[in-house]
């Protein structure tokens, strides 16, 4: 089985592309729809179905400022 891939959607949810187990702070498992392998997790805090996304980010005009950092430049070669 491949490792889960989590994609941060711009101003939207976190989309998990592989089957995962999602638990709350007490270890209770959330029911993940079996017929929908990618799972969208809410980032805006407004979903009526948290921790899952219900599209509320569009209604509230959620804007997320974070971006993944650009890859660091390789150090210059020390060979002449």
N, C-alpha and C positions, 0 to 999 in steps of 0.2 A: 504494500500500500504506500502511495506517495505521501510525503509530509504535507500537511495542510498549507495552502497558500492563502494569505490574508491580503486582500487588496483594499487600500484606502480610497474610496470614491471621493472625488472632489466635492466638498460640501454635501456629502451623503454618508451612507453607512460604511461599515467595515464588512466586506464580503469574503466569507470563508468558503473556499472552493472544494474542500475535501470533507468527508464525514468526520464530525468532531462530537465530543461530549461536552456539553455546556452545563456548569453547575453554579449555584449561588454560593454566598459566603459560608453557608452551613453545610455545603456538600450535596444539597438537593439538586437533582438533575432536571433540567428543562426538557420538555418534549420537543425534539427537533423533527420537523416534517420529513418523513422518509421519502416522499415523492419529490422533494426539492433539494438535491444535494448541495447547491450553493446556499449558504445561510447568510442573510444580511442582518448585522447587528447595529442597533441604534447608536449614534454618536451625539445626536442633538438633545437627547433627554426628553423629547416630547411625545414619543411613541406611546400609544395606548396598549401596546403589546410588548413592552420591554421585557427582555433585552433585545427583542427582535425589532427590526425596522418596519414601520407601516407607511412610510412615505411622508410622515409629518415634517421632515426637514424641508420639504418644498413649501409647505403651508407657512412655516415660520421663517422662511428665508435664511436657514442656517448657513453660516459661513465659517469654515474652518481654516485658520491661518497656517497650519503646519504643512510642511512639505518635507519629503525625504531630502537629506543633504546630498549635494552633488558629490560624486566620487572624488576622493583626494587625488591630486596630480601625483604621478610617479616621480620619485626623486631623480634628479639628473644623473646620468651615468658617470662613473668616476674613471672610466677608461678613456685614454686619449684617442 
